[in-house]
Amino acid sequence: MSKNQPIRFLQVATAASAGLLCAAAFAQAPAMPADNANAAVPPGMTQVEPPKDPLVQRREANKQASDEYNATRKAAKREYKQDVKSAKQVRSAEKKANDAAARQELSGGSTRN
């Protein structure tokens, strides 16, 4: 077909119908499973896992380090709270003992006038 010849209606219709036939054939094709990663491996074959992306490895390493840090921090916080609680109990016991000693000294102590 040269550049100067007009496009005929029959040529356009033929091209359009061929495109529709291809689309219809594709639409009737059986669907592939959506998750090919979990497809069964045929017997006698071993499935090889592809190497991980360096960015994925970095993200997993950062997640592991973050989890370890948070666990250590929580353990330290729990230990600190126990130390504070025991210190408060000791201070309270000492305060009660000092109050009792002061009351006894005032009640049974010397009387000045």
Secondary structure, 3 states (H helix, E strand, C coil): CCCCCCCCHHHHHHHHHHHHHHHHHHHHCCCCCCCCCCCCCCCCCCCCCCCCCHHHHHHHHHHHHHHHHHHHHHHHHHHHHHHHHHHHHHHHHHHHHHHHHHHHHHHHCCCCC
